[in-house]
Amino acid sequence: EAGVAQSPRYKIIEKRQSVAFWCNPISGHATLYWYQQILGQGPKLLIQFQNNGVVDDSQLPKDRFSAERLKGVDSTLKIQPAKLEDSAVYLCASSLEATYQETQYFGPGTRLLVL
Amino acid sequence: AQSVAQPEDQVNVAEGNPLTVKCTYSVSGNPYLFWYVQYPNRGLQFLLKYITGDNLVKGSYGFEAEFNKSQTSFHLKKPSALVSDSALYFCAVRGRGANNLFFGTGTRLTVIP
């Protein structure tokens, strides 16, 4: 079974530029998550989708971050404009359902450096 | 509010010795507890989880964890450490009614040959 796929793996941009990350979850997984992991910290949830609807985006900085999952499969996370403090690893995860005990499976992440 | 504490940033253990990585949590109601491992330049890999039932949970690669409700702990253990176990370990908790996993800050495990 293929895991969660993410691209690109690495991205370097200058502040105020825009950037987009792509995620393809495990086949059949209805729930998709985007996490931000800053160096030295644990991952923090940015947004959660159930199929193509948003379940929780309370931690998403909506003035600069946006995400979509139009067909309920793959998803895109965008930052526009980027700030220095956005330098982090962006992790995508998926789970079969959104129930509390469901295991989340993570992709390899996209490492973003904002200069 | 939910929180997770991993009191040790770094744990060193000799190969072949038992290892323990500590985790304590705070959550309203019954917790769902998870351990993940992160190797360099890779995402988080699921190791094991506690949902209900037996307090001793067995997971991947010979790891196990013991849920202790009175001490609000979920320590990760392995009877005999391997050099290949060297990685960053994250404990996470999800309370009933919470949408997301809440992660600790991670513990770096180094197994010394």
HADDOCK unambig.tbl for C-alpha pairs under 7 A between the chains (distance, minus, plus):
assign (segid A and resid 40 and name CA) (segid B and resid 105 and name CA) 6.74 0.50 0.50
assign (segid A and resid 41 and name CA) (segid B and resid 105 and name CA) 4.67 0.50 0.50
assign (segid A and resid 41 and name CA) (segid B and resid 106 and name CA) 6.97 0.50 0.50
assign (segid A and resid 42 and name CA) (segid B and resid 103 and name CA) 5.28 0.50 0.50
assign (segid A and resid 42 and name CA) (segid B and resid 104 and name CA) 5.54 0.50 0.50
assign (segid A and resid 42 and name CA) (segid B and resid 105 and name CA) 4.56 0.50 0.50
assign (segid A and resid 42 and name CA) (segid B and resid 106 and name CA) 6.28 0.50 0.50
assign (segid A and resid 43 and name CA) (segid B and resid 103 and name CA) 6.25 0.50 0.50
assign (segid A and resid 45 and name CA) (segid B and resid 100 and name CA) 6.61 0.50 0.50
assign (segid A and resid 100 and name CA) (segid B and resid 94 and name CA) 6.75 0.50 0.50
assign (segid A and resid 100 and name CA) (segid B and resid 96 and name CA) 6.50 0.50 0.50
assign (segid A and resid 101 and name CA) (segid B and resid 32 and name CA) 6.22 0.50 0.50
assign (segid A and resid 101 and name CA) (segid B and resid 51 and name CA) 6.24 0.50 0.50
assign (segid A and resid 105 and name CA) (segid B and resid 46 and name CA) 6.84 0.50 0.50
assign (segid A and resid 106 and name CA) (segid B and resid 43 and name CA) 5.79 0.50 0.50
assign (segid A and resid 106 and name CA) (segid B and resid 44 and name CA) 5.60 0.50 0.50
assign (segid A and resid 106 and name CA) (segid B and resid 45 and name CA) 6.77 0.50 0.50
assign (segid A and resid 107 and name CA) (segid B and resid 43 and name CA) 5.32 0.50 0.50
assign (segid A and resid 108 and name CA) (segid B and resid 42 and name CA) 4.63 0.50 0.50
assign (segid A and resid 108 and name CA) (segid B and resid 43 and name CA) 3.88 0.50 0.50
assign (segid A and resid 109 and name CA) (segid B and resid 42 and name CA) 6.87 0.50 0.50
assign (segid A and resid 109 and name CA) (segid B and resid 43 and name CA) 5.71 0.50 0.50
